[in-house]
Amino acid sequence: MTTSLISLESILAHPRELSPNNAQIIRETLPVIGANIDKITPLFYEKMFGAHPELIRDTFNRGNQKLGAQQRALAASIATFATMLVDGKSPVDLLSRIGHKHASLGITEDQYQIVHDNLFAAIVDVLREAVTPAVAEAWDEVYWIMAGVLIGFEKELYAEARVEPGDVFRTATIIAREDVTDSVAVFTLGGPDGEDLPDFRAGQYTSVGVVLPDGARQLRQYSLSTASGDGTWRIAVRRVDPATGGCPAGEVSGWLHATAKVGTTLQVTLPFGDLVLDQAATLSDTAPVVLCSAGIGITPMLGMLAQLAADESSRRVLVLHADRSPDQHVLATEVSGEASLLADAEVHTWYEDGAETVTGPGTVHHGYMDLSKVALPAGAHVFLCGSSGFLQAVRPALLSAGVP
């Protein structure tokens, strides 16, 4: 699947401006909205799922709802977008992430009205008399500016995938399963009846849908960990997300581990995602690439590494990965193999647990990732994937090393 980055970024980069009067109202009311957003968003979802139970059954991830992850994401996105509007900043990165996620779930234009109606009903219920007609009009304008940009962007994503809006679900068959650790299984997927699955861009993901025993069709995204072009996809599935302590966010992963085998058919979506190798530069670019990950975040990085190897890239490639221990380090052999095919690749691995003498891909370090141990190449395109804690930990070191 090819994508015109220029056309898509132009859609995201220039939302229409807020009217001056509404911009002032947004500035004045952002603090009160922010202070009450944790009350507004759960009520919004309660109202929406009460009116449209099919959404929580078949589209939204129930585990994320129980953990509050989806509520926090919505709150952050709306408040951040409003702030960017009044401050004149570009919302490209924010909206790109949301738009790709929406496309991977088959979201369509009509669903934005459902969100609007229930969200604003929740705002009125929480803030009551503070929501004057002028305040309601201002936030209504913010919502529809954001929705309008996303609707246009998602239509473009669907058009470039050559499908009607929302028509992203396909059937895939498991053609291989490998249990690489006690908690991670790697599945290779092919099209039905031996057909090829669509091509993808290195770093993208697919949404996998499974029908659970209670009849709900639940979805979860998994990164594609191979190079594109041979008609198959490969995903790594962790049974229990350590960040959730085994909470219901792992319903899909748990079902795959317990039930899926060679020959099992799955619902999958066309690949989407904006963490892609060719986002910042073409493959012919000579700029170095740094792939920095932790835990299961290695999967999109392996996809990028495999694509670089398949393209016989001469770029400088630095692979940095942190994991708990060698026995929990999934896809390590594949990383070593793909890196060995490149003309100028270097691999560094950090293990939180284990003796100083343990072995792993490339140069092995003990403890948490320490970027002072490596020389980051100047002008590199840096890709990050891991838990929020990992990202927050490595960000200062990258900034101090001169990465924007």
C-alpha positions in Angstrom: 0.0 0.0 0.0 1.5 3.3 -1.0 0.6 6.6 0.5 1.1 10.2 -0.7 2.6 11.8 2.4 2.5 15.3 1.0 -1.2 15.2 0.3 -2.1 13.6 3.6 0.0 16.0 5.6 -1.5 18.9 3.8 -4.9 17.8 5.0 -3.8 17.5 8.6 -1.6 20.6 8.8 -4.1 23.3 8.0 -7.4 23.0 9.9 -9.6 26.1 9.4 -9.1 28.7 12.1 -11.4 29.2 15.1 -13.4 32.4 14.9 -11.7 35.1 17.0 -14.5 35.3 19.6 -14.6 31.5 20.0 -10.8 31.3 20.3 -10.9 33.6 23.3 -13.7 31.5 24.9 -11.6 28.4 24.4 -8.6 30.0 26.1 -10.8 31.0 29.0 -12.6 27.7 29.4 -9.7 25.3 28.7 -8.8 25.2 32.5 -12.3 24.2 33.6 -12.7 21.6 30.8 -9.3 20.2 31.7 -10.2 20.1 35.4 -13.4 18.2 34.7 -12.3 16.0 31.8 -11.9 12.9 34.0 -15.6 13.3 34.9 -16.8 14.2 31.4 -15.2 11.3 29.4 -16.4 8.3 31.4 -19.9 9.8 31.3 -19.6 10.3 27.6 -18.7 6.7 27.0 -21.5 5.5 29.3 -24.0 7.6 27.4 -22.7 6.5 24.0 -22.5 2.8 24.7 -26.0 2.9 26.3 -27.4 4.3 23.1 -25.1 2.3 20.8 -24.2 -1.0 22.5 -22.9 -2.4 19.2 -19.9 0.0 19.5 -18.6 -1.5 22.8 -19.4 -5.0 21.5 -17.8 -4.9 18.1 -15.5 -1.8 17.8 -14.1 -0.4 21.0 -11.7 -2.5 23.1 -13.5 -3.4 26.3 -10.3 -3.9 28.3 -9.1 -0.4 27.4 -12.4 1.0 28.6 -12.2 -0.8 31.9 -8.6 0.5 32.4 -9.6 4.0 31.4 -7.0 4.1 28.6 -9.6 5.1 25.9 -11.0 7.9 28.1 -7.6 9.3 28.8 -6.7 9.2 25.1 -9.9 11.1 24.1 -9.4 13.7 26.8 -5.8 14.3 25.8 -6.6 14.5 22.1 -9.4 17.0 22.4 -7.7 19.2 24.9 -4.4 19.1 23.0 -6.1 19.9 19.7 -8.0 22.9 21.3 -4.7 24.2 22.7 -3.0 23.9 19.3 -5.8 25.7 17.6 -5.6 28.7 19.9 -1.8 28.7 19.9 -1.4 28.3 16.2 0.6 25.1 16.3 0.4 22.3 13.8 -1.6 19.2 14.9 -0.2 16.9 12.2 1.3 14.3 14.5 -1.7 14.2 16.8 -4.2 13.9 14.0 -2.2 11.4 12.0 -2.0 9.0 14.9 -5.8 9.2 15.5 -6.7 9.0 11.8 -4.7 5.9 11.2 -6.2 4.2 14.3 -9.7 5.2 13.1 -9.0 3.8 9.6 -7.7 0.5 11.1 -11.1 0.2 12.9 -13.2 1.1 9.9 -14.5 4.3 11.4 -16.9 6.2 9.1 -18.1 9.8 8.9 -21.5 9.1 10.4 -20.0 8.0 13.7 -18.6 11.4 14.4 -22.1 12.7 14.9 -22.7 10.0 17.5 -19.6 11.0 19.3 -20.5 14.7 19.2 -24.0 14.2 20.5 -23.0 12.1 23.5 -19.9 14.0 24.3 -21.7 17.3 24.5 -24.5 15.8 26.5 -21.8 14.7 29.0 -20.2 18.1 29.1 -23.6 19.7 29.9 -24.3 17.2 32.6 -21.0 17.8 34.3 -20.6 21.6 33.9 -24.3 22.5 33.9 -24.8 26.3 34.0 -21.2 26.9 33.1 -22.0 25.7 29.6 -23.6 28.9 28.3 -24.7 29.1 24.7 -21.5 30.9 23.8 -19.3 28.2 25.5 -21.3 25.5 23.8 -20.8 27.1 20.4 -17.1 27.6 20.9 -16.4 24.0 21.9 -18.8 22.8 19.2 -16.6 24.6 16.6 -13.5 23.0 18.0 -15.0 19.6 17.8 -16.2 20.0 14.2 -12.9 21.5 13.0 -11.1 18.4 14.5 -13.7 16.0 13.1 -13.7 17.7 9.7 -9.9 17.3 9.3 -10.0 13.7 10.5 -12.9 12.8 8.2 -11.1 14.2 5.2 -7.9 12.5 6.2 -9.5 9.1 6.8 -11.4 9.4 3.4 -8.0 9.9 1.8 -6.5 6.9 3.6 -9.4 4.8 2.4 -9.1 6.1 -1.1 -5.4 5.4 -1.3 -6.1 1.8 0.0 -8.7 1.6 -2.9 -11.6 0.7 -0.6 -14.9 2.4 0.3 -14.8 4.2 3.7 -14.9 1.6 6.5 -14.4 -1.4 4.2 -11.1 -2.5 5.7 -11.9 -6.0 7.1 -10.5 -9.0 5.4 -10.1 -12.7 6.2 -6.7 -14.2 7.0 -5.6 -17.7 7.8 -2.9 -18.7 10.3 -0.3 -20.7 8.3 2.3 -21.0 11.1 2.5 -20.6 14.9 5.6 -20.4 17.0 5.5 -20.1 20.8 8.8 -18.2 21.2 8.5 -17.6 25.0 6.0 -18.6 27.7 4.0 -15.5 27.0 4.6 -14.6 23.4 3.5 -16.4 20.3 4.4 -15.5 16.7 1.7 -16.0 14.0 2.3 -16.0 10.3 -0.9 -15.1 8.3 -1.8 -15.7 4.7 -4.8 -14.9 2.6 -7.7 -17.3 2.2 -7.2 -20.2 -0.1 -3.5 -19.4 -0.4 -4.1 -15.8 -1.7 -1.6 -13.1 -0.9 -2.3 -10.5 1.8 -1.9 -6.9 0.8 1.4 -5.1 0.9 2.2 -2.7 3.7 4.7 -0.1 4.7 7.4 -1.2 7.2 6.2 -0.2 10.7 2.5 -0.5 10.1 0.0 -2.6 12.0 -3.2 -4.5 11.4 -6.3 -4.8 13.6 -7.1 -8.4 14.5 -10.7 -9.1 15.3 -11.9 -12.3 17.1 -15.4 -13.3 18.2 -15.3 -14.1 21.9 -17.5 -16.7 23.7 -20.0 -14.0 24.7 -20.5 -13.1 21.0 -18.5 -9.8 21.1 -16.1 -9.0 18.2 -13.1 -7.5 19.9 -10.2 -5.8 18.1 -6.6 -5.2 18.9 -3.7 -3.8 16.8 -0.5 -5.8 16.2 2.5 -4.5 14.3 3.7 -6.4 11.2 7.2 -7.7 11.8 8.4 -8.7 8.3 9.3 -6.9 5.1 6.5 -6.3 2.7 6.1 -8.1 -0.6 5.8 -11.9 -0.1 2.0 -11.9 0.5 2.2 -13.0 4.2 2.1 -11.1 7.5 3.7 -11.9 10.8 2.5 -10.7 14.2 3.9 -11.3 17.7 1.2 -11.6 20.4 2.0 -11.2 24.1 -0.6 -13.1 26.2 -0.6 -10.7 29.2 0.5 -7.1 28.9 2.8 -6.5 31.9 1.6 -2.9 32.2 -2.0 -4.2 32.9 -1.1 -7.0 35.3 -3.3 -9.3 33.3 -6.4 -7.1 33.1 -9.0 -7.6 30.4 -7.1 -5.5 27.9 -5.6 -8.8 26.8 -8.9 -10.4 25.7 -7.9 -10.7 22.1 -4.3 -11.7 22.9 -5.5 -14.3 25.4 -8.0 -15.8 22.9 -5.2 -16.0 20.3 -2.9 -17.8 22.7 -5.5 -20.2 23.9 -7.4 -20.9 20.7 -5.6 -19.9 17.5 -3.7 -22.6 15.6 -2.6 -23.4 12.0 -5.7 -23.2 9.9 -7.6 -20.8 12.2 -9.2 -17.9 10.3 -9.2 -14.4 11.6 -10.7 -11.0 10.8 -7.9 -8.6 10.0 -7.9 -5.1 8.6 -5.8 -3.5 5.9 -2.5 -2.2 7.3 -2.4 1.4 8.7 -0.2 3.3 11.0 2.0 6.4 10.9 5.2 5.0 12.5 6.6 4.0 9.2 10.1 3.8 7.8 9.5 6.0 4.8 7.6 8.7 6.6 10.5 11.1 7.0 12.6 10.1 4.0 12.6 7.9 1.0 14.5 4.6 1.0 17.1 6.1 -1.2 17.9 8.7 1.4 21.3 8.3 3.0 20.2 9.6 6.4 21.0 7.1 9.2 18.2 5.2 11.0 18.0 4.5 14.7 15.5 1.9 15.8 15.0 2.1 19.6 12.6 -0.2 21.4 11.7 -2.1 24.5 9.8 -5.4 25.1 7.2 -6.2 22.5 7.9 -2.8 20.9 10.5 -4.6 18.9 7.9 -5.8 16.4 7.6 -2.7 14.2 11.3 -2.2 14.5 12.0 -5.7 13.1 9.6 -4.9 10.2 11.7 -1.8 9.4 15.0 -3.6 9.8 13.7 -6.4 7.5 12.6 -3.8 4.9 16.0 -2.1 5.0 17.7 -5.5 4.5 15.3 -6.5 1.6 16.1 -3.2 -0.1 19.9 -3.8 0.5 20.1 -0.3 2.1 23.6 1.2 2.6 22.3 3.5 5.3 23.9 3.5 8.8 21.5 1.6 11.0 21.6 1.5 14.8 19.4 -1.0 16.6 18.8 -0.3 20.3 16.6 -2.6 22.4 15.9 -3.1 26.1 14.2 -6.1 27.6 13.8 -7.8 31.0 16.0 -10.8 30.3 17.3 -12.9 27.4 14.5 -15.4 27.8 11.9 -12.7 27.5 13.6 -11.1 24.4 11.4 -12.1 21.5 12.5 -12.1 17.9 16.2 -11.6 18.9 17.5 -14.1 16.4 15.6 -12.4 13.6 17.0 -9.0 14.6 20.5 -10.4 14.4 19.9 -12.1 11.1 18.4 -9.0 9.4 21.1 -6.7 10.8 23.8 -9.0 9.5 22.5 -8.5 6.0 23.1 -4.7 6.1 26.3 -3.1 5.1 26.5 -0.7 8.1 24.4 -1.9 11.0 25.1 -2.0 14.8 23.0 -3.7 17.5 23.0 -2.9 21.2 20.9 -4.8 23.7 20.1 -4.0 27.4 18.8 -6.6 29.9 17.3 -5.4 33.1 17.7 -8.8 34.8 20.5 -11.3 34.4 24.3 -11.5 34.9 26.8 -9.3 33.2 27.9 -12.3 31.1 24.6 -13.1 29.4 24.6 -13.1 25.6 22.2 -11.5 23.2 22.1 -9.6 19.8 25.1 -7.4 19.2 26.7 -5.7 22.2 25.0 -6.6 25.4 24.7 -4.2 28.4 23.3 -4.9 31.9 20.6 -2.7 33.4 18.3 -0.1 31.8 19.0 1.4 28.4 21.8 3.9 28.7 22.2 5.9 25.5 25.5 7.3 26.7 26.9 3.9 25.8 26.4 4.5 22.1 27.2 7.2 19.6 24.0 8.3 17.9 24.7 9.2 14.3 24.1 12.8 13.4 21.0 13.6 11.4 19.4 10.2 12.0 15.7 9.4 11.7 14.9 8.0 15.2 12.0 5.6 15.7 10.7 4.7 19.1 8.4 2.0 20.3 7.8 0.8 23.9 5.8 1.5 27.0 5.1 5.1 28.2 7.7 4.6 31.0 10.4 3.6 28.5 9.6 6.5 26.2 9.7 9.0 29.0 13.0 7.5 30.2 14.9 7.7 26.9 13.5 11.0 25.7 15.8 13.3 27.8 18.9 11.3 26.6 17.8 11.7 22.9 17.2 15.4 23.4 20.5 15.9 25.0 22.2 14.0 22.2 20.8 16.5 19.7 17.7 14.6 18.4 14.9 17.2 17.9 
